[in-house]
Amino acid sequence: MKLSRVLPIAGLAAVGATVANAETITVATVNNNDMVVMQSLTDAFEQSHPDIKLDWVVLEENVLRQRLTTDIATGGGQFDVMTIGTYEVPIWAERNWLTPLDNLPEDYQVDDLLQSVRDGLSYDGTLQALPFYAESSMMYYRKDLFDEAGITMPDQPTWQQVREWAGKLHDAEQEQYGICLRGKPGWGENMALVSTMVNSFGGRWFDMDWQPQIDSPAWQEAVSFYVDLLNDFGPPGASSNGFNENLALFSRGNCAMWVDATSAAGKLFDADQSKVADKLGFAPAPVAKTPKGSHWLWSWALAIPASSDSKDAARQFITWATSKDYIALVGEREGWTSVPPGTRTSTYENPNYQQSAPFAGFVLDAIQGADPTDSTLEPSPYTGVQFVGIPEFQSIGTQVGQMVAAALTGETSVEQALQASQRATERTMERAGYLD
């Protein structure tokens, strides 16, 4: 009897010792819904990995990018896992700032990752980050409002049609706005959308000699259209609205249309999170002169900085958080519309997901149809749909985003904003050695 009593006590002591000696890793991530779900599953990870504890740093997108860029460029070592995207991965990998992710466990099933997403997170043929979720862009709309107004959504809407519909559906007194779009300044906020609009209006960031094209007629037309559309039929304070703010507005029923990330579909179709779940329609991102570059391609991914002192533990966490098992766990606990989209073929073959997510095939086609190597009507020297794959773009895109936001609020004209953006970008490119 004594022996049977001693064993549980010894077992508890061993568990206590394991917890006490657990290695803590710091995970920096963005405050998007999918990542909030990931943070809520901390207990599930720590129970299956009792020798690892998670410490979270969850930040707004622009702040996260600034913090992570500063830390990794200086070798600060504050973070063991960083949430970064398809823009940063090849640039940071080239500088040896990331830990290559080769020889992943066989049960991770690397080949199950969508090829376009995998390619975007690789450098020299080796994965440098693992995709947590991937997205393109699309248009969401209220089917009930369209039906009441007698509007039929075509297979491929145009921006001019969007403006006409917004005028018919806008009712500011009832807090029903014709359209919601990103206005918050940032290369990954308002400029993600504006860049796709510029692409579709026939513009590009640079010509083949790396000369900026921001004061071109195509930019003038696209940005003027964007500013007028939001000022005429958008919500008040649009210049403060990014992805999360517009998601909240649309979910509450305040927007007739919204053009943004495909990753929002699951939340909008979830009746627990969205008042318009049963009224939701979706369509491809609108086009103007060309469909090229009209919808973006992005992946939020988990990477291990070379400066981390806990690379093995960090690797265990990121393989867990991007695995098929994690997707199944979210499906069981949160519902299948809440699983991280756009990363694995098996997700789109899963009957549970297909049944719960009527948008699944549409989103998969959008992700696979976006071409970062051919996103502009005229030739361009860069890779990227809604960004330019050079280190300088982070500062360029942010600066231009601030100028565009100033035009949106009326602090300056569109023409003045684009001329100032052109001059600033020319100076940056000259200093960086792109221009003679």
C-alpha positions in Angstrom: 0.0 0.0 0.0 2.8 2.4 0.8 4.3 1.8 -2.6 1.1 2.6 -4.4 0.9 5.9 -2.5 4.4 6.9 -3.1 4.3 6.5 -6.9 1.6 9.2 -7.6 3.6 11.6 -5.4 6.8 10.9 -7.2 4.9 11.3 -10.5 3.6 14.7 -9.4 7.0 15.8 -8.3 8.4 14.8 -11.7 5.7 16.8 -13.5 6.3 19.8 -11.2 10.0 19.6 -12.0 9.3 19.6 -15.7 7.1 22.6 -15.5 9.6 24.4 -13.3 12.4 23.7 -15.8 10.2 24.5 -18.9 11.9 26.5 -21.6 10.0 29.8 -22.3 9.8 31.0 -25.9 8.5 34.4 -26.9 6.1 34.5 -29.8 5.4 37.8 -31.5 2.2 37.9 -33.6 -0.4 40.2 -35.1 -3.8 40.9 -33.5 -5.8 39.3 -36.3 -8.5 36.8 -35.4 -6.7 33.7 -36.5 -3.7 34.5 -34.3 -6.0 35.3 -31.4 -7.4 31.8 -31.7 -3.8 30.4 -31.8 -3.0 32.3 -28.6 -6.2 30.9 -27.0 -4.9 27.3 -27.7 -1.7 27.9 -25.6 -2.9 25.2 -23.1 -3.3 22.6 -25.8 0.3 23.2 -26.9 1.8 23.3 -23.4 0.0 20.1 -22.4 1.4 18.2 -25.3 4.9 19.9 -24.9 5.3 20.2 -21.1 8.9 21.3 -21.4 7.9 24.4 -23.3 6.0 27.5 -22.2 4.7 30.3 -24.5 5.0 34.0 -23.8 3.0 36.1 -26.2 3.5 39.5 -27.7 0.4 40.5 -29.7 0.6 43.8 -31.6 -1.3 45.8 -34.2 0.1 45.1 -37.7 2.1 48.3 -38.3 3.6 48.2 -34.8 4.4 44.5 -35.1 6.3 45.1 -38.3 8.3 48.0 -36.9 9.2 46.0 -33.7 10.2 42.9 -35.6 12.2 44.7 -38.2 14.2 46.6 -35.6 14.8 43.5 -33.5 16.0 41.3 -36.3 18.1 43.9 -38.0 20.0 44.6 -34.8 20.2 40.9 -33.6 18.2 41.9 -30.5 17.0 38.4 -29.8 13.8 39.5 -28.0 11.7 37.0 -29.9 12.0 33.2 -30.7 9.0 33.1 -33.1 8.1 36.0 -35.4 4.9 36.3 -37.5 6.1 37.7 -40.8 4.9 37.6 -44.4 5.8 36.8 -48.0 7.5 40.2 -48.3 10.0 39.8 -45.5 10.9 36.1 -45.9 13.2 36.2 -49.0 14.7 39.5 -48.0 15.5 38.5 -44.4 16.6 35.0 -45.5 19.1 36.5 -48.0 20.7 38.4 -45.0 20.8 35.2 -42.9 18.4 36.6 -40.4 16.2 33.6 -40.4 16.7 29.9 -39.4 16.2 27.7 -42.5 13.5 25.0 -42.0 14.9 22.0 -43.8 14.5 18.4 -42.6 11.1 18.9 -41.2 9.4 15.8 -39.6 7.9 13.5 -42.1 4.5 13.7 -40.4 4.5 17.5 -41.0 3.7 16.7 -44.7 5.5 19.5 -46.4 4.1 18.4 -49.7 0.6 19.2 -48.4 1.4 22.9 -48.3 0.1 24.7 -51.4 2.9 25.2 -53.9 2.4 29.0 -54.5 2.4 29.6 -50.7 5.5 27.4 -50.2 7.4 29.1 -53.0 6.7 32.5 -51.5 8.2 31.4 -48.1 11.3 29.8 -49.6 14.8 31.1 -50.4 17.2 29.2 -52.5 14.8 26.3 -52.5 14.5 26.0 -48.7 11.6 27.0 -46.5 12.4 29.9 -44.3 9.0 30.2 -42.6 5.9 28.0 -42.2 2.5 29.3 -43.4 0.0 29.9 -40.7 -2.6 31.2 -43.1 -2.6 32.5 -46.6 -4.9 34.8 -48.5 -5.8 36.6 -51.7 -8.4 39.4 -51.9 -12.0 39.4 -52.9 -15.2 41.4 -52.6 -17.9 40.7 -50.0 -21.4 42.1 -50.4 -24.8 42.1 -48.8 -27.0 39.9 -50.9 -30.2 41.2 -49.2 -29.3 44.8 -50.1 -28.4 43.9 -53.7 -31.7 42.1 -54.1 -33.7 45.0 -52.7 -32.0 47.4 -55.1 -32.4 45.0 -58.0 -28.6 44.6 -58.5 -27.2 41.4 -60.0 -23.6 40.6 -59.2 -21.7 39.7 -62.4 -19.0 37.0 -62.5 -16.3 39.7 -62.6 -17.3 43.1 -61.2 -15.6 46.3 -62.3 -14.6 49.3 -60.1 -17.0 51.5 -62.0 -19.8 49.2 -61.2 -18.8 49.1 -57.6 -19.1 52.9 -57.5 -22.6 52.8 -59.1 -23.8 50.2 -56.6 -22.3 52.1 -53.6 -24.3 55.2 -54.6 -27.5 53.2 -54.6 -26.8 51.4 -51.3 -25.3 54.2 -49.3 -27.6 55.5 -46.4 -25.4 57.3 -43.9 -28.4 58.3 -41.7 -29.0 54.5 -41.1 -25.2 53.9 -40.7 -25.3 51.8 -43.8 -22.3 52.7 -46.0 -22.0 51.9 -49.7 -18.5 50.5 -49.3 -15.8 50.0 -46.7 -12.1 49.9 -47.7 -8.8 50.2 -46.0 -7.8 53.7 -45.2 -5.3 53.3 -42.4 -1.8 54.2 -43.7 0.8 51.5 -44.0 2.5 49.5 -46.8 0.5 46.4 -45.6 -2.7 48.4 -44.8 -4.1 51.0 -47.2 -1.3 50.3 -49.8 -2.2 46.6 -50.1 -5.5 47.6 -51.5 -4.4 50.7 -53.3 -1.6 48.8 -55.1 -4.0 46.3 -56.5 -6.2 49.2 -57.7 -3.2 50.8 -59.3 -2.3 47.5 -61.0 -5.8 47.1 -62.4 -6.0 50.7 -63.6 -2.8 49.9 -65.6 -0.2 51.3 -63.3 3.0 50.0 -61.6 5.4 51.1 -58.9 8.5 51.2 -61.1 9.4 50.9 -64.8 12.1 48.5 -66.0 14.8 51.0 -65.1 13.5 51.3 -61.5 12.2 54.8 -62.1 9.2 55.4 -59.8 5.9 55.8 -61.6 3.8 57.2 -58.8 3.0 60.5 -60.6 1.8 58.6 -63.7 -1.8 59.1 -65.1 -2.7 55.5 -64.0 -1.8 56.3 -60.4 -3.6 59.6 -60.6 -6.7 57.9 -61.9 -6.7 55.0 -59.4 -6.0 57.0 -56.3 -8.5 59.7 -57.3 -11.1 57.0 -57.8 -10.3 55.5 -54.4 -10.4 58.8 -52.5 -13.7 59.9 -54.2 -15.3 56.5 -53.6 -14.5 56.4 -49.9 -15.4 60.1 -49.3 -18.7 59.8 -51.2 -19.9 56.4 -50.0 -17.6 55.2 -47.2 -17.9 55.3 -43.4 -16.8 58.4 -41.4 -13.2 58.2 -40.3 -12.2 55.8 -43.1 -8.6 56.9 -42.8 -8.4 55.1 -39.5 -9.8 51.8 -40.7 -7.6 48.9 -41.5 -8.5 45.2 -41.9 -9.7 44.6 -38.4 -11.8 47.8 -38.2 -13.5 47.1 -41.5 -14.1 43.5 -40.5 -16.0 44.7 -37.4 -18.0 47.2 -39.5 -19.0 44.6 -42.1 -19.8 42.0 -39.4 -22.2 44.5 -37.7 -24.0 45.2 -41.0 -22.7 48.7 -41.6 -21.2 48.0 -45.1 -22.9 47.1 -48.3 -19.6 46.0 -49.9 -16.1 45.4 -48.7 -13.0 44.5 -50.8 -10.3 42.9 -48.6 -8.6 39.7 -47.6 -10.1 36.3 -48.4 -9.1 35.3 -44.8 -12.1 37.3 -43.5 -14.6 34.9 -45.2 -14.6 32.4 -42.3 -15.5 35.1 -39.7 -18.2 36.6 -41.9 -19.8 33.3 -42.5 -19.8 32.4 -38.7 -23.2 33.4 -37.3 -21.6 33.7 -33.8 -19.3 36.4 -35.1 -21.3 38.0 -37.9 -24.7 39.5 -38.0 -24.7 39.2 -41.8 -23.6 35.5 -42.0 -26.9 34.5 -43.8 -26.8 37.5 -46.1 -23.3 37.3 -47.3 -22.3 37.2 -51.0 -18.8 37.1 -52.5 -17.2 37.9 -55.8 -13.7 38.4 -57.3 -11.9 41.6 -56.5 -13.0 44.3 -58.9 -11.0 45.2 -62.0 -10.6 48.4 -64.1 -8.5 48.3 -67.3 -6.9 44.9 -66.6 -7.4 41.9 -64.3 -3.6 41.7 -63.8 -2.7 42.3 -60.2 -6.3 43.0 -59.2 -6.1 40.5 -56.2 -3.2 40.1 -54.0 -1.3 37.1 -52.6 -0.1 37.1 -49.0 0.8 34.6 -46.3 1.2 35.3 -42.6 3.9 32.8 -41.5 5.9 31.8 -38.5 9.6 32.1 -38.6 12.5 31.6 -36.2 15.0 34.5 -36.1 18.7 33.5 -36.2 19.1 35.5 -33.0 16.9 33.1 -31.0 18.5 31.1 -28.2 15.6 28.6 -28.2 15.5 27.4 -31.8 14.6 23.8 -31.1 11.6 24.7 -28.9 10.6 27.4 -31.4 10.7 24.8 -34.2 8.5 22.5 -32.2 5.9 25.3 -31.7 5.8 26.5 -35.4 5.5 23.0 -36.7 2.6 22.4 -34.3 0.8 25.6 -35.1 1.0 25.1 -38.9 0.2 21.4 -38.9 -2.8 19.4 -40.1 -3.5 18.4 -36.5 -3.7 22.1 -35.5 -6.2 22.8 -38.3 -8.3 19.8 -37.0 -8.0 21.1 -33.4 -9.3 24.5 -34.4 -12.1 22.9 -36.5 -13.2 20.9 -33.5 -13.0 23.6 -30.9 -13.9 26.8 -32.9 -15.8 25.4 -35.9 -14.5 24.7 -39.4 -15.1 28.2 -40.7 -12.5 29.4 -38.1 -9.6 27.2 -39.3 -6.6 29.0 -40.8 -7.2 29.1 -44.6 -5.1 28.9 -47.7 -2.1 26.8 -46.6 -2.9 23.1 -47.1 -4.4 21.0 -49.9 -5.9 18.7 -47.3 -7.9 21.5 -45.8 -9.7 22.1 -49.1 -10.3 18.3 -49.5 -11.7 18.0 -46.0 -15.5 17.3 -46.2 -16.1 19.1 -42.9 -14.5 22.3 -44.3 -16.2 22.0 -47.7 -19.6 21.7 -46.0 -19.0 24.6 -43.6 -17.2 27.0 -45.9 -19.1 27.5 -49.2 -16.3 30.0 -50.2 -13.5 27.4 -50.0 -13.1 26.7 -53.7 -13.5 30.3 -54.6 -10.7 31.3 -52.2 -8.4 28.5 -53.3 -8.8 29.6 -56.9 -8.0 33.3 -56.0 -4.9 32.3 -54.1 -3.7 30.0 -56.9 -4.6 32.6 -59.6 -2.6 35.5 -58.2 0.8 35.8 -60.0 3.5 37.8 -58.2 5.7 37.5 -61.2 3.2 39.1 -63.6 1.1 41.6 -61.8 1.2 44.7 -64.0 -0.1 45.7 -67.4 3.3 47.1 -68.5 6.5 45.3 -67.6 7.9 45.8 -64.1 11.3 44.6 -62.7 9.9 43.4 -59.3 8.1 40.4 -57.8 5.0 41.0 -55.8 1.3 41.9 -56.3 0.5 44.4 -53.5 4.2 45.0 -52.6 7.6 45.3 -54.3 10.0 42.6 -53.2 12.9 44.9 -52.4 14.2 45.9 -48.9 13.4 49.6 -49.5 9.7 49.1 -50.1 8.8 48.9 -46.4 9.8 52.6 -46.0 8.6 53.6 -49.4 5.2 51.9 -49.1 4.6 53.4 -45.6 5.5 56.9 -46.7 3.3 56.7 -49.8 0.5 55.2 -47.6 0.7 58.3 -45.4 0.5 60.6 -48.4 -2.5 58.7 -49.7 -4.2 58.9 -46.3 -3.6 62.6 -46.3 -5.4 62.9 -49.6 -8.2 60.8 -48.3 -8.7 63.2 -45.3 -8.4 66.3 -47.5 -5.2 67.5 -46.0 -3.7 67.6 -49.5 -4.9 66.9 -53.0 -4.3 63.6 -54.8 -2.0 65.3 -57.3 0.1 66.9 -54.5 0.2 63.6 -52.6 1.4 61.6 -55.6 4.0 64.3 -56.6 5.4 64.3 -53.1 5.4 60.5 -53.1 7.2 60.4 -56.4 10.0 62.8 -55.2 10.4 60.9 -51.9 10.6 57.6 -53.7 13.1 58.9 -56.3 15.4 60.1 -53.4 15.2 56.7 -51.7 15.9 54.8 -54.9 18.8 57.1 -55.7 20.4 56.6 -52.3 19.9 52.8 -52.6 21.8 52.8 -55.9 18.9 51.8 -58.2 19.0 55.0 -60.3 22.0 56.5 -62.1 
